[in-house]
Amino acid sequence: MLPEPAFKRKQYLVDRNYQLQFVSRVFMVVLAVAIISLAVSSVLLWSHLYRPDMTSQTPLITSLLAIATMMLVELLVAIPLVFFLSLRQSHRIVGPMNRIKRLLQAIGSGDFSQRITLRKGDALEDLAKEINQMTQELHQRFSGGSTSDVPPTSAPSTSSSPS
C-alpha cells in the first residue's frame, strides 16, 4: 500500500473567482472546438452526399442526424471530464500561489523561519524551492551568519549592546 500524501486537498476551490474563470474558459474552448467540428463534418457530409437529382435525401438526413447525436453524446461525456480536469489543474496553480503569498507576507514581517512545502506535481515547485533558499539566506544574513533555523521574529536591532 502506498503511503498517504503529506497534504490532502481539503477543498478544490481555493480561489473561487480565478478557478471558475479558468474552468469556464477551458469549457468554452472545448465547446467551440465541438461546434466547429460539427459544422465542418456537416458541410463535408452535405457536399459529398447531396444529390439534386435525387428526390429523397434520406441518406444525407440520416447521416447528419447521426453526426449530431454522436457530437451530443461526446459533449455530455466531455463536459464533466473537462470540468474536473480543469478544476484540478487550476488547483495545482492556485494552491501553491496562496502558500507563496502567505510565506512572502511572513518574510515581510521579519519571520524567516517559514518554508513552503508543496505536494509533488504542484505547479511552481521550482519557484518554491528558490524562495525557500532565499529565505534561508536572508535568515543567515539577518541573524549574523548563524545557520540556526530559529530566526528572530522582528527586524534586527541596531543597538550596539553585546548579546
C-alpha positions in Angstrom: 0.0 0.0 0.0 1.3 3.5 -0.9 2.0 6.0 1.9 -0.6 8.8 2.4 0.4 12.1 0.7 1.7 14.7 3.1 -1.0 17.2 2.1 -4.5 16.2 1.2 -6.9 18.5 -0.6 -9.4 19.9 1.8 -11.2 22.0 -0.8 -10.9 22.3 -4.6 -12.0 25.9 -4.8 -9.1 27.7 -3.1 -9.6 30.9 -5.1 -13.2 30.6 -6.3 -13.1 33.5 -8.8 -9.9 32.6 -10.5 -10.6 28.9 -10.7 -14.2 29.2 -12.0 -13.0 31.7 -14.6 -10.2 29.2 -15.6 -12.7 26.3 -15.8 -15.2 28.4 -17.8 -12.5 29.4 -20.3 -11.4 25.8 -20.8 -15.0 24.8 -21.2 -15.7 27.5 -23.8 -12.7 26.3 -25.8 -13.9 22.7 -25.8 -17.4 23.8 -26.8 -16.0 26.0 -29.6 -14.0 23.1 -30.9 -17.0 20.8 -30.8 -19.2 23.3 -32.7 -16.5 23.9 -35.3 -16.1 20.1 -35.6 -19.8 19.6 -36.1 -20.0 22.4 -38.7 -17.1 21.1 -40.7 -18.3 17.5 -40.7 -21.8 18.6 -41.6 -20.5 20.7 -44.5 -18.3 17.9 -45.8 -21.1 15.4 -45.5 -23.5 17.7 -47.2 -21.1 18.3 -50.1 -20.5 14.6 -50.6 -24.0 13.2 -50.2 -26.3 15.9 -51.5 -27.6 14.9 -55.0 -30.0 17.4 -56.6 -31.3 14.8 -59.0 -32.5 12.6 -56.1 -35.9 13.3 -54.7 -35.2 11.5 -51.4 -32.3 12.8 -49.4 -32.8 10.2 -46.7 -29.1 9.1 -46.5 -28.0 12.6 -46.1 -30.5 13.5 -43.4 -29.8 10.2 -41.6 -26.1 10.8 -41.7 -26.5 14.4 -40.4 -28.6 13.2 -37.5 -26.1 10.5 -36.7 -23.3 13.1 -36.6 -25.4 15.5 -34.4 -26.2 12.6 -32.0 -22.6 11.5 -31.8 -21.4 15.0 -31.1 -24.1 15.5 -28.3 -23.0 12.2 -26.6 -19.4 13.3 -26.8 -20.2 16.6 -25.3 -22.1 15.0 -22.5 -19.1 12.9 -21.7 -16.6 15.6 -22.2 -18.2 18.3 -20.1 -17.8 16.6 -16.6 -14.4 15.4 -17.6 -13.2 18.8 -18.8 -14.7 20.4 -15.6 -12.9 18.0 -13.3 -9.5 18.2 -15.1 -9.5 22.0 -15.4 -10.6 22.4 -11.8 -7.8 20.1 -10.7 -5.2 21.9 -12.9 -6.3 25.3 -11.6 -6.0 24.0 -8.0 -2.4 23.0 -8.7 -1.7 26.6 -9.6 -3.8 28.5 -7.0 -2.9 26.4 -4.0 0.9 27.0 -4.3 0.3 30.6 -5.1 -1.6 31.1 -1.9 1.1 29.3 0.1 3.8 31.5 -1.6 1.7 34.6 -0.8 1.5 33.7 2.9 5.2 33.0 3.1 6.1 36.3 1.5 3.8 38.1 4.0 5.7 36.3 6.8 9.1 37.3 5.3 7.9 40.9 5.1 7.0 40.7 8.8 10.6 39.5 9.6 9.7 35.8 10.2 12.4 33.9 8.2 11.5 30.5 9.9 8.7 29.8 7.4 9.2 27.4 4.5 6.9 26.4 1.6 6.0 22.8 1.3 4.1 21.8 -1.8 2.6 18.5 -2.9 4.6 16.6 -5.6 3.3 17.6 -9.0 2.1 21.1 -7.9 2.9 23.9 -10.2 5.6 26.3 -9.1 7.8 23.7 -7.3 10.9 25.3 -8.7 9.8 28.8 -7.5 9.0 27.4 -4.1 12.5 25.9 -3.9 14.1 29.2 -4.8 12.0 31.1 -2.3 12.9 28.6 0.4 16.6 29.0 -0.4 16.3 32.8 -0.5 14.5 32.7 2.9 17.3 30.6 4.4 20.0 33.1 3.0 18.0 36.0 4.4 17.8 34.3 7.8 21.5 33.7 7.8 22.2 37.3 6.8 20.0 38.9 9.4 20.9 36.5 12.2 24.6 37.3 11.9 25.6 34.3 9.8 24.1 31.7 12.1 22.8 28.5 10.5 20.1 28.1 13.1 16.6 27.5 11.8 15.1 29.8 14.5 15.3 33.3 13.2 14.4 36.5 15.0 10.7 37.3 14.8 11.4 41.0 14.2 13.9 43.0 12.3 17.4 43.0 13.8 18.1 45.9 16.2 20.8 48.4 15.6 21.8 48.7 19.2 25.5 48.2 20.0 25.0 46.4 23.3 26.5 42.9 23.3 24.1 39.9 23.2 
